[in-house]
Amino acid sequence: MTNDNNRPHQARSQQNGSARNATTLLTASLLLALASSAAAQENTQSTSTPSTNNAKNLQAVIVTGTRTQNRTDSSSLSPIDVVPASALQSTGTNELSAALARLIPSLNFPRPAATDATDSQRPATLRGLAPDEVLVLVDGKRWHTSALVNVDGTIGRGSAPVDLNTIPLSAIDHIEVLRDGASAQYGSDAIAGVINIILKHGAQGGSVELDGGRYQRGGGKQWTGSANVGIPLNGDKGWLRISVDDGHQDPTNHGGVDIRYPQLGEKQVFGDPTVSQHNLFLNTQYDITSNIQFYAFGSYHFRDGISDELYRNPFGYPSSVKSSLNALYPDGYQPLLESRSTDQQLVAGVRGTTSGGWRWDVSANYGGNRVSLDTIHTANYAYLHDFGYTPTTFFDGIVSNAQQLVDVDIAKDFNLSWLPNPVTVAFGGEYQRNTYQITAGEPSSYYVGTSGVTGGAQGFGGYSPVNVGSWSRSDVAQYVSLETNLTDKLGTSFAVRHEDYNDFGNTVSGALASRYDFTDRFALRASVSSGFRAPSLAQEDYSQIGSAYLTPSSAGPGIAPGIYQTGLLPVSNPVAQLLGAQALRPERSHNYTVGAVFNPIDPLTLTFDLYQINIYNRIVLSSTLSGLNRPVVVDYLAANGITDVAYSSAQYFTNAVNTRTQGGDLVGSFRSNLGGGVLNSTLSYNYNRTQVTHVAANPEQLDALGLQLQRVTYRDIKGLLANSTPRSKLILNENYTLSHWVFNGNLTRYGSFTAYSNSSYLLNQTYSPQWVLDLAGSYNLDDWTFTLGLDNATNSYPDKTIAANNNDGTIPYSNFSPAGFNGRYYYTKVIYHW
């Protein structure tokens, strides 16, 4: 029997693989390393200042979280990871988010499926917090966010974060991940931390790369071609770097047979979407004078993704259009949502230094995302009933957002007679304007009619005129920061930032960090900061409202038949306000971090950091408030002037909860000579636990209606905001270089997680920890590099979902699985570099 959507899928087997490795062995090895390090530290004497000796292993100068010019990652006041391009390229993925998730234990990148377009613009999370609570910079400049809002029941529900996968790996020199709150330095969103992507600079060098691979089962064939080249401008006065990236991936399928209708065979396609993407990235710099530079970088990214919706079986067709649908889709059908996403960003500025030592930088920044949506291979039942035919492809509308910024940054190092080291004073200002827009789809995509048959395009109904609009807001910010070493052993920094938004007012954030180097091999560091995240325009104004006609039998006793609306309402909507919605306020946070840096012997570096993040007034998507078509609600709305629109259910964004996140990061790296080669070993571990500490009182409007409606549900409180992400993640990476050969092994253990049900606690399911082993080998021949690799070499799969939660057998795996459920992946790469 063939699939009606005409997309190739392989037969599924029930084979599961697992990598059973001894946790106790890894723990024991780490404890031995710590013990030997402690013994070495007792015999170590300080011989020099921290600025010159603490970077024995890693001498990378960092620019994230500091305004000084000589701070290194190993002498930083806050925990920071520096990920070189070579580490990103050692993974088998070309998705930046996925590559980072395999290298940094506090970062996770789940792979949801059948969740509208969320599976083609997947969000990444840092320290278990929301995807939009981490700030993304490119060369220190704020990157724009996605226009899509994740309104499905997946990790990151309610967020519209940055899509990291729009930035090609070929353009990246390295990445700095600051694991600390940084709102005082950078403004909104930097509650969990900062991901700063540093681009390749200069005219020298380049590469051309072609890679491809596929999964062992379930399809998913992929290929990517990329190139990066530097071009000198006017001799040595400037340079231009060009990066291009082009790729395609076929869908994967790990769906199952509907146990109610086994005669239909496997119809539900469940897995990664079909994705084709094209990317152009430019980066340039030109010396206007010896002390003044012009710089600019920008990108254009286009992605065409086709995501699977839930399969419609022929036994569920409405009786009034059953014969027509049987003629159109005799074996049922699975709607597909096509999202055509366009990202654009351009940053341009001038920077320089004065004769007095002042460093200045003035820049303008524009970025935006536009997503056009179409539902294909589908039908509109109401349209079919009323007109005798139905389109099978619908234009659903467009969502778009944009940011415009102007930044001024000024810094200078002052030598004060009463301090042994210079004081870096930095200050500046920023103007930011954000816009958001929703454009309606074609009428047939949201048509409802009056027949009582379900209306709107099946799978994803289009945006109707009640959803559309264009919104904007502005923000003016100022900051000042001080950083110095008060003594040769004690470093400290202080920052404060003020912001003024025209929609919710003022906010002030502050940060204080310090580090004390007891010796040149052992230091303690700590920081405390306040932070905030402004509600996005998408959270304030996005709406997705559908309609359905309820007959006397479907409406229920005492409820008038007719057309009822349902969906997500913006907080400004009068109905939402009558149901308790209020203007959104910024989230606020208090971040605390304390840690140690230990370099007992030159080849070994250990860092350990504990943290606590308290977030107040977190913005979440409310539960679905149902039963709004009951007489008591209809009368209540009518008494308040709402008589022309009826609702059966609704939800809205709300500042409903406070959370506390506690955890720790442990990173150990060791470099050794082995068998004529060099072995680099890294063991990193993150433990992270988030708890909801307070839920705002239910709006009195809901309580007064007597419907026992709750603004935030058990599933959100216990699951999506807390335990549906793994509490722990361990990564052991081994990289061995021998002559022309490079071998890389990456073993990751994802801790257990729990999926919660609003129906009954008996349907909650805790999934077992999962081990994933990635292996790769490369051979360097002159200017060529040839790589063969296996991701998930042991073919490990997560636990199957229990029968009560697997959609009658058609969706056998959880969308929360941090490692996905695609199994073993074979790939090869060929790189020519110069």
C-alpha positions in Angstrom: 0.0 0.0 0.0 1.4 3.4 -1.0 1.6 6.6 1.0 -0.8 9.2 -0.2 1.7 12.0 0.3 4.0 10.4 -2.3 7.1 10.8 -0.1 9.6 7.9 0.1 9.9 6.2 3.5 11.6 3.1 4.5 10.1 0.3 6.5 10.6 0.5 10.2 12.1 -2.2 12.3 11.8 -2.5 16.0 15.5 -2.8 16.6 16.9 -0.8 19.4 20.6 -0.4 20.2 22.1 0.9 23.4 25.5 2.0 24.6 25.9 0.4 28.0 28.9 2.1 29.6 30.0 2.2 33.2 29.2 5.5 34.8 31.2 4.5 37.9 34.4 4.2 35.8 34.0 7.7 34.5 33.2 9.0 37.9 36.2 7.2 39.5 38.5 8.6 36.8 37.3 12.1 37.5 37.7 11.8 41.2 41.3 10.5 40.8 42.1 13.5 38.6 40.6 15.8 41.2 42.6 14.1 44.0 45.9 14.2 42.1 45.2 17.8 41.2 44.6 18.7 44.9 47.9 17.1 45.9 49.7 19.0 43.2 48.1 22.3 44.3 49.4 22.0 47.8 53.0 22.1 46.5 52.5 24.9 44.1 53.7 28.5 44.8 52.5 31.6 43.0 55.2 33.0 40.8 53.4 35.5 38.6 50.2 37.4 38.0 46.9 35.8 36.8 46.8 37.7 33.6 49.9 35.9 32.3 49.9 32.4 33.8 46.4 31.2 34.2 46.1 30.4 30.5 48.7 27.6 30.3 46.4 25.4 28.3 43.9 27.7 26.6 45.2 31.2 25.6 42.2 32.3 23.6 41.5 36.0 24.2 37.7 36.4 24.8 35.5 39.3 24.0 32.2 38.1 25.6 31.3 39.4 29.0 34.3 41.7 29.2 35.4 45.1 27.7 39.1 44.6 28.4 41.4 43.6 25.6 43.6 40.9 27.2 41.1 38.7 29.1 41.5 35.0 28.2 39.1 32.2 28.7 41.2 30.7 31.4 41.4 34.0 33.3 37.8 35.0 32.9 35.7 36.1 35.9 32.7 34.1 34.8 32.4 30.6 33.3 32.9 30.6 29.5 33.3 27.9 26.9 35.4 28.6 23.8 34.5 26.3 20.9 36.8 26.4 17.9 35.6 25.7 14.4 37.6 22.5 14.3 35.4 21.1 17.1 32.2 22.1 15.3 33.5 20.4 12.2 34.4 17.2 14.1 30.7 16.4 14.5 28.6 14.8 11.8 26.0 17.6 11.6 25.9 20.8 9.7 23.3 22.3 12.1 25.1 24.8 14.4 22.6 24.1 17.3 23.2 20.3 17.1 27.0 20.7 16.9 27.0 22.9 20.0 24.7 20.5 21.9 27.2 17.7 21.3 30.0 19.8 22.8 28.5 21.8 25.6 26.6 19.8 28.3 24.5 22.7 29.5 23.1 23.2 26.0 20.3 20.9 24.6 18.7 20.7 21.2 15.7 18.4 21.1 14.3 17.3 17.8 10.5 17.5 17.9 8.4 16.2 15.1 4.8 16.7 13.8 4.7 20.1 15.6 3.9 22.4 12.7 7.0 24.4 11.6 8.7 24.0 15.0 10.6 21.0 13.7 12.2 23.0 10.9 13.1 25.9 13.2 14.1 24.0 16.3 15.0 26.0 19.4 18.1 25.3 21.5 18.0 25.7 25.3 20.8 26.7 27.8 20.7 25.6 31.4 17.2 24.2 31.0 15.7 27.6 30.5 13.5 28.8 27.7 15.1 29.2 24.3 14.4 33.0 24.3 16.2 33.4 27.6 19.6 33.1 26.0 21.1 35.9 24.0 22.8 35.3 20.6 25.4 37.6 19.3 27.4 37.5 16.1 30.8 39.3 16.5 29.3 41.0 19.5 26.2 42.3 17.7 22.6 41.2 18.6 21.1 38.7 16.1 17.5 38.7 15.2 14.9 36.2 16.4 12.5 34.0 14.5 9.0 35.2 13.5 7.5 31.8 14.3 6.1 31.2 17.8 6.3 27.7 19.3 2.7 27.1 20.4 2.9 23.3 20.5 3.5 21.2 23.5 7.2 20.9 23.1 10.3 22.2 24.9 10.4 25.9 24.5 6.7 26.3 24.2 5.7 29.9 23.9 9.1 31.2 22.7 10.3 32.8 19.5 14.1 32.5 19.8 17.0 33.0 17.5 17.4 30.3 14.8 21.0 29.4 15.2 21.0 27.2 12.1 20.8 30.2 9.8 24.5 30.8 10.4 26.7 28.6 8.3 29.5 26.7 10.0 31.9 27.7 7.2 31.8 31.4 8.3 32.6 30.7 12.0 36.1 31.0 13.5 35.0 30.1 17.0 32.1 30.5 19.5 32.2 31.8 23.0 29.4 30.6 25.3 29.1 32.6 28.5 27.3 30.6 31.1 26.2 33.5 33.3 23.6 36.1 33.4 24.6 39.1 31.3 21.7 41.5 31.0 23.7 44.3 32.6 26.2 44.0 29.7 23.9 43.2 26.8 20.3 43.9 27.7 17.3 41.7 27.3 17.3 37.9 26.8 20.7 37.2 28.5 19.3 35.4 31.6 20.7 32.0 30.9 23.8 33.2 29.2 25.2 34.4 25.9 26.2 32.6 22.7 28.7 34.9 20.8 29.6 33.6 17.3 32.9 35.0 16.2 33.4 35.1 12.4 36.4 34.3 10.4 38.5 37.5 9.7 41.2 38.4 7.2 42.0 37.7 3.6 44.1 34.6 4.2 42.8 31.0 3.7 39.7 29.4 2.6 38.0 26.0 2.1 35.5 24.1 0.0 33.6 21.2 1.6 31.2 18.6 0.4 29.6 16.1 2.8 26.7 13.7 2.7 25.2 10.9 4.8 22.1 9.0 5.7 20.5 7.2 8.6 20.6 3.4 8.8 16.8 3.3 8.7 13.9 5.6 8.2 15.4 7.7 5.4 17.0 11.0 6.1 19.6 11.2 3.3 21.5 14.5 3.5 24.1 16.5 1.5 25.7 19.8 2.0 28.1 21.9 0.0 29.9 24.9 1.4 32.8 27.3 0.6 34.6 30.1 2.4 37.1 32.4 0.8 39.0 35.5 1.8 39.8 38.3 -0.7 42.2 41.2 0.0 41.0 44.8 -0.7 43.4 47.4 -1.9 46.5 45.6 -0.9 46.6 45.1 2.9 44.0 47.8 3.7 41.1 45.5 3.9 39.5 42.2 3.2 36.3 40.5 2.3 35.3 37.0 3.3 32.5 35.2 1.5 30.8 32.1 2.8 28.2 30.1 0.8 26.2 27.1 2.0 23.7 24.9 0.2 22.1 21.7 1.4 19.2 19.3 1.4 17.9 16.7 3.8 15.2 14.1 3.1 12.6 13.4 5.8 13.0 10.6 8.3 10.1 8.4 9.3 9.7 6.5 12.6 6.0 6.4 12.8 3.9 3.4 13.6 0.7 1.5 12.6 -2.6 2.7 14.0 -3.6 -0.2 16.2 -7.3 0.6 15.6 -6.9 0.2 11.8 -4.0 -2.2 11.1 -5.3 -2.8 7.6 -4.2 0.7 6.6 -0.5 -0.1 7.3 1.9 2.6 8.3 0.5 5.9 7.4 1.7 8.4 10.0 5.0 9.8 9.0 6.9 10.9 12.1 10.4 12.3 12.1 12.6 15.1 10.7 11.1 17.3 8.0 12.2 17.8 4.4 14.6 20.8 4.3 16.4 22.6 1.6 18.4 25.7 2.4 20.7 28.2 0.8 22.9 30.7 2.6 25.2 33.6 1.7 27.3 35.3 4.4 29.6 38.3 3.9 32.1 39.8 6.3 34.4 42.7 5.5 36.8 45.2 7.0 38.6 48.2 5.5 41.1 50.6 7.1 39.9 54.2 6.5 43.0 55.5 8.3 45.6 53.8 10.5 43.3 54.2 13.5 39.8 54.0 12.0 38.2 50.9 10.4 35.0 50.4 8.5 33.4 46.9 9.0 30.3 45.1 7.9 28.8 41.7 7.9 25.6 40.3 6.7 23.7 37.2 5.7 20.9 36.0 3.5 19.4 32.6 4.4 16.5 30.8 2.7 15.0 27.6 4.1 12.2 25.6 2.5 10.9 23.1 5.1 8.0 20.6 4.7 6.8 19.2 8.1 4.4 16.3 8.7 1.1 16.9 10.5 -1.1 14.1 12.0 -2.5 11.5 9.6 -6.3 11.7 8.9 -7.7 8.2 8.5 -10.7 7.5 6.2 -12.7 6.1 9.0 -12.8 9.6 10.6 -14.2 11.5 7.7 -17.3 13.6 8.5 -20.4 11.7 7.1 -21.6 14.7 5.1 -18.4 14.8 3.0 -17.3 11.2 3.3 -18.0 10.2 -0.3 -16.1 13.2 -1.7 -13.1 12.7 0.6 -13.0 8.9 -0.3 -12.8 9.9 -3.9 -10.0 12.4 -3.2 -8.1 10.4 -0.5 -9.3 6.8 -0.4 -6.6 5.7 2.0 -6.6 8.8 4.2 -4.0 11.5 4.0 -1.4 13.3 6.0 -1.3 17.1 5.7 2.0 18.8 5.2 3.0 22.2 6.4 5.5 24.0 4.1 7.3 26.9 5.6 9.5 29.1 3.4 11.7 31.1 5.8 13.8 34.0 4.8 16.4 35.5 7.2 18.4 38.7 6.5 20.8 40.6 8.6 23.2 43.4 8.0 25.5 45.1 10.5 27.7 48.0 9.5 29.9 50.3 11.6 33.0 52.3 12.1 35.4 51.8 15.0 38.7 53.2 16.0 41.0 54.5 18.7 42.1 58.0 19.5 45.5 59.3 20.4 44.4 59.4 24.0 43.6 55.7 24.1 39.9 55.9 23.7 38.3 52.9 21.8 35.0 53.7 20.1 32.5 51.7 18.0 29.4 53.1 16.2 27.2 50.6 14.4 23.8 50.1 12.8 22.1 46.7 12.8 19.1 45.4 10.8 17.8 41.8 10.9 14.6 40.1 10.3 12.8 36.8 9.6 9.8 36.2 7.3 8.0 32.9 7.2 5.4 32.1 4.5 3.2 29.1 5.3 1.3 26.7 3.1 -0.7 23.6 4.0 -0.5 21.1 1.2 -1.9 17.6 0.6 -5.0 18.5 2.7 -8.6 19.6 2.5 -11.1 22.1 3.9 -14.2 20.0 4.9 -16.5 23.0 5.2 -15.4 24.4 1.8 -15.9 21.0 0.3 -19.4 20.7 1.7 -20.5 24.2 0.7 -18.9 24.4 -2.8 -18.7 20.7 -3.8 -14.9 20.8 -4.1 -11.9 21.8 -2.0 -8.4 23.0 -2.8 -5.7 20.6 -1.7 -3.1 23.3 -1.2 -3.7 26.5 0.8 -1.7 29.7 1.3 -2.0 30.2 5.1 -0.4 33.6 5.5 2.9 35.2 6.6 4.5 36.0 9.9 7.5 38.4 10.0 9.6 40.3 12.5 12.5 42.7 12.3 14.9 44.6 14.5 16.8 47.8 13.9 19.5 48.9 16.3 22.1 51.7 16.6 24.9 51.1 19.1 27.6 53.4 20.5 30.3 51.8 22.6 33.3 53.6 24.2 36.1 52.3 26.3 39.4 53.3 27.8 42.0 51.8 30.1 43.0 54.2 32.9 46.2 53.9 34.9 45.5 55.0 38.5 48.4 55.6 40.9 46.6 53.8 43.7 45.9 50.6 41.7 48.5 48.2 40.4 46.6 47.5 37.2 44.6 49.6 34.7 40.9 50.1 35.1 38.8 49.5 32.0 36.0 52.0 31.8 33.3 51.3 29.2 30.0 53.0 28.5 27.6 53.4 25.7 24.0 53.5 24.5 21.6 51.7 22.2 18.5 52.4 20.4 16.4 49.5 19.3 13.2 49.2 17.4 11.3 46.0 16.9 8.4 45.2 14.5 6.1 42.2 14.1 3.5 41.5 11.4 0.9 38.9 10.6 -0.6 38.7 7.0 -3.8 36.8 6.3 -3.9 33.7 4.2 -6.3 33.1 1.3 -10.0 32.9 2.4 -10.3 29.2 1.6 -7.5 28.4 4.2 -9.7 29.7 7.1 -13.2 29.3 5.6 -15.7 27.9 8.1 -19.2 28.2 6.6 -22.4 27.5 8.5 -22.9 23.8 7.7 -21.6 22.3 10.9 -18.7 20.6 9.1 -15.2 21.4 10.4 -13.7 24.4 8.6 -10.2 25.6 7.9 -7.3 23.8 6.2 -6.8 20.5 7.9 -3.4 20.4 9.6 -2.8 24.1 9.9 -5.7 26.6 9.3 -4.7 29.9 7.7 -4.5 33.3 9.5 -7.8 35.1 9.1 -8.4 38.9 9.1 -9.0 38.7 12.9 -5.3 37.7 13.3 -3.6 40.2 11.2 -1.9 43.4 12.2 1.4 45.2 12.4 3.0 46.2 15.7 6.2 48.0 16.8 8.0 49.2 19.9 11.2 51.0 20.8 13.8 50.9 23.5 16.6 53.2 24.6 19.4 51.8 26.7 22.5 53.1 28.5 25.2 51.1 30.3 28.5 51.6 32.1 31.0 49.0 33.3 34.3 49.0 35.2 36.8 46.1 35.2 40.2 45.8 36.8 42.6 43.7 38.9 42.5 45.4 42.3 45.6 43.4 43.2 47.7 41.0 41.1 45.5 38.2 42.6 42.0 39.9 42.8 40.1 40.7 39.6 36.7 42.3 39.6 34.1 43.9 37.3 30.9 45.9 37.8 28.3 46.8 35.2 24.9 48.5 35.3 22.4 49.0 32.5 19.2 51.1 32.2 16.6 50.4 29.5 13.4 52.4 28.7 10.8 50.6 26.6 7.9 52.5 25.3 5.4 49.7 26.0 6.2 48.7 29.6 8.6 51.3 31.0 12.0 51.2 32.6 14.2 48.5 34.0 17.7 48.5 35.5 20.1 45.5 35.7 23.4 45.2 37.5 26.2 42.7 37.7 29.2 42.2 40.0 31.9 39.5 39.4 35.2 38.8 41.0 38.0 36.3 40.9 40.8 35.5 43.3 44.0 33.7 42.2 45.4 32.0 45.3 48.3 30.7 43.1 49.0 30.8 39.4 47.3 27.4 39.3 44.2 27.8 41.5 41.5 30.4 41.6 38.0 31.0 42.9 35.5 33.1 41.1 31.9 34.3 41.8 29.3 36.6 40.3 25.9 38.0 41.2 23.7 39.8 38.8 20.1 40.9 38.1 18.6 40.5 34.7 15.5 40.8 32.6 13.8 39.6 29.4 11.4 41.9 27.7 8.3 40.2 26.3 8.7 39.7 22.6 6.2 41.4 20.3 5.3 37.9 19.2 4.2 37.0 22.7 2.3 40.3 23.0 0.6 40.3 19.7 0.6 36.9 18.0 -2.7 35.2 17.5 -3.8 32.0 15.9 -7.6 31.8 16.0 -9.6 29.1 14.3 -13.3 28.5 13.9 -15.7 25.6 13.9 -19.5 25.2 13.6 -21.1 23.3 16.5 -24.3 21.5 15.9 -26.9 21.0 18.6 -25.5 17.6 19.3 -21.8 18.6 19.4 -22.5 21.9 21.3 -24.0 20.1 24.3 -27.0 20.8 26.5 -27.9 24.4 27.0 -25.3 25.6 24.5 -26.6 27.3 21.3 -25.3 25.8 18.0 -23.3 28.0 15.8 -19.8 29.1 14.8 -17.3 29.3 17.7 -13.8 30.5 17.7 -10.9 28.9 19.5 -7.2 29.5 19.7 -4.5 31.8 21.0 -5.5 35.4 21.8 -3.2 38.4 22.2 -3.2 39.9 25.6 -4.8 43.1 24.2 -7.8 41.2 23.0 -10.9 42.2 25.0 -12.0 38.6 25.4 -8.6 37.6 26.7 -8.7 40.5 29.2 -12.1 39.5 30.4 -10.7 36.0 31.0 -7.8 37.4 33.1 -5.1 38.4 30.6 -3.0 41.4 31.5 -0.4 43.4 29.7 2.9 41.5 29.8 5.7 42.6 32.1 9.3 41.8 31.7 10.7 38.7 33.3 13.2 39.5 36.0 16.0 37.4 37.3 18.7 37.1 40.0 21.7 35.0 39.0 24.3 33.7 41.4 27.5 31.8 40.3 30.5 30.5 42.3 33.2 28.3 40.9 36.9 27.3 40.9 39.6 27.1 38.2 42.3 24.5 38.8 45.4 23.9 36.7 47.4 21.4 38.8 49.8 20.6 36.0 50.3 22.2 32.6 48.3 19.6 30.6 45.3 19.5 32.9 42.7 22.2 33.5 39.6 21.8 35.7 36.7 24.2 36.2 33.7 23.7 38.5 30.9 26.2 38.8 27.7 26.2 40.8 24.8 28.4 39.9 21.3 29.5 40.9 18.9 31.5 38.7 15.7 32.9 40.1 13.3 34.1 37.5 10.2 36.1 38.5 7.1 36.8 36.3 8.1 34.2 33.7 6.1 34.5 30.6 4.3 31.2 29.7 1.5 30.2 27.4 -1.6 29.6 29.5 -3.5 26.4 29.4 -6.5 26.0 27.0 -9.4 27.6 28.8 -12.3 25.5 27.6 -16.1 25.6 28.0 -16.3 29.3 27.0 -19.5 28.6 25.1 -21.4 27.7 28.2 -24.2 30.1 29.1 -22.5 31.6 32.2 -19.5 32.7 30.0 -21.7 33.9 27.1 -23.7 36.0 29.5 -20.6 37.3 31.2 -19.0 38.3 27.9 -22.3 39.9 26.7 -22.6 41.9 29.9 -19.2 43.3 29.0 -20.1 44.2 25.4 -18.8 41.1 23.6 -21.8 39.9 21.7 -20.7 39.5 18.1 -18.0 36.8 18.6 -18.4 33.5 20.5 -15.6 31.3 21.8 -15.5 27.7 22.8 -11.9 27.9 24.1 -8.9 30.2 24.3 -5.5 30.8 25.7 -3.0 33.7 26.1 0.4 34.6 27.3 0.8 35.4 30.9 3.4 36.3 33.6 2.2 33.4 35.7 5.1 31.7 37.4 8.4 32.1 39.3 11.1 29.5 38.9 14.4 28.6 40.5 17.1 26.8 38.5 20.0 25.3 40.4 22.9 23.4 38.9 26.6 22.9 38.3 29.0 22.6 35.4 32.2 20.6 35.6 34.8 20.7 32.8 38.1 18.9 32.8 40.6 18.9 29.9 43.8 17.0 29.6 46.4 17.0 26.8 49.0 14.2 26.5 51.5 12.7 24.2 50.6 9.1 23.3 52.1 6.7 20.8 53.8 9.4 18.8 50.6 11.4 18.6 48.7 14.0 20.7 45.5 13.0 22.7 43.2 15.8 23.8 40.6 14.6 26.4 37.7 16.6 27.7 35.2 15.5 30.3 32.3 17.8 30.9 29.2 17.4 33.0 26.1 19.5 33.7 23.5 19.0 36.4 20.4 21.3 36.1 17.2 21.3 38.0 14.4 23.8 37.6 11.4 24.1 39.9 8.3 26.3 39.8 8.4 28.1 43.1 5.3 30.2 42.7 2.2 30.2 40.5 0.3 33.5 40.4 -3.2 33.3 41.8 -5.9 32.3 39.3 -7.5 35.4 37.8 -10.6 36.2 39.7 -12.5 36.4 36.5 -12.0 32.7 35.9 -12.8 31.8 39.5 -16.0 33.8 39.3 -17.2 31.9 36.3 -17.1 28.6 38.4 -15.6 26.6 35.6 -12.6 25.3 37.5 -10.3 26.7 34.8 -6.6 26.9 35.7 -4.3 29.5 34.0 -1.3 27.1 34.2 -1.6 23.4 34.2 0.1 20.5 36.0 1.9 19.5 32.8 3.5 23.0 32.5 4.4 23.3 36.1 5.9 19.9 36.5 7.0 19.2 33.0 7.6 21.8 30.3 9.0 24.3 32.8 10.8 21.7 34.9 11.4 18.0 34.4 10.8 17.4 30.7 14.5 18.2 30.0 17.2 16.0 31.3 18.6 17.0 34.7 22.1 15.8 33.8 24.2 15.5 30.7 27.8 14.1 30.5 30.1 14.4 27.5 33.4 12.6 27.2 35.4 13.7 24.1 38.6 12.1 22.9 40.6 13.6 20.0 43.8 11.9 18.8 46.1 13.3 16.2 48.8 11.0 14.7 50.7 12.2 11.7 48.1 12.6 8.9 45.4 11.0 10.9 42.8 12.5 13.3 40.4 10.3 15.3 37.5 11.7 17.3 35.2 10.0 19.7 32.3 11.7 21.6 30.3 9.8 24.2 27.3 11.6 25.6 25.0 10.5 28.4 21.6 12.2 28.5 19.9 11.9 31.9 16.3 10.8 32.4 13.4 13.1 31.8 9.6 12.9 32.4 6.6 13.6 30.2 3.6 14.7 32.2 -0.1 14.3 31.3 -2.9 16.7 32.2 -5.3 13.8 32.1 -3.9 11.7 35.0 -0.7 11.4 36.8 -0.9 7.7 36.1 -0.1 8.6 32.4 3.2 10.3 33.3 6.2 8.6 31.9 9.9 8.8 33.0 12.3 8.0 30.2 15.6 6.2 30.9 19.0 7.8 30.5 20.5 7.3 27.0 24.1 6.9 25.9 25.1 8.1 22.4 28.5 7.4 20.9 29.8 9.4 17.9 32.9 8.3 16.0 34.9 9.9 13.2 38.3 9.4 11.5 40.0 11.9 9.1 43.0 11.7 6.9 44.9 14.8 5.8 46.7 14.7 2.5 48.4 17.9 1.5 45.5 20.4 1.2 42.8 17.7 1.4 40.9 16.2 4.4 38.8 13.0 4.0 36.5 12.0 6.8 34.3 9.0 7.5 32.0 9.1 10.6 29.3 7.4 12.5 26.9 9.4 14.7 25.1 7.3 17.3 27.4 4.4 16.3 25.7 2.0 18.7 22.3 2.7 17.2 20.8 3.8 20.5 17.1 4.8 20.7 15.2 6.4 23.5 12.4 4.4 25.3 9.2 3.8 23.5 6.2 5.9 24.6 3.7 4.0 26.6 0.5 2.9 24.8 -1.7 5.4 26.5 0.3 8.3 25.1 1.5 7.1 21.6 -1.5 8.3 19.6 -2.8 4.7 19.1 0.6 3.5 18.2 1.4 6.0 15.4 3.8 8.1 17.4 6.1 5.7 19.3 8.7 8.2 20.5 8.7 11.3 22.7 9.2 14.8 21.2 11.2 15.6 24.4 14.0 13.2 23.6 17.2 15.2 23.7 19.0 12.9 21.3 16.1 12.5 18.9 15.0 9.1 17.6 16.7 8.6 14.3 19.3 6.1 15.2 22.7 5.5 13.5 23.9 8.0 10.9 26.7 7.4 8.4 28.5 10.3 6.8 31.5 11.3 4.8 33.2 14.7 4.3 35.7 15.9 1.7 37.4 19.3 2.4 39.9 21.2 0.3 41.5 24.1 2.2 44.2 26.6 1.5 
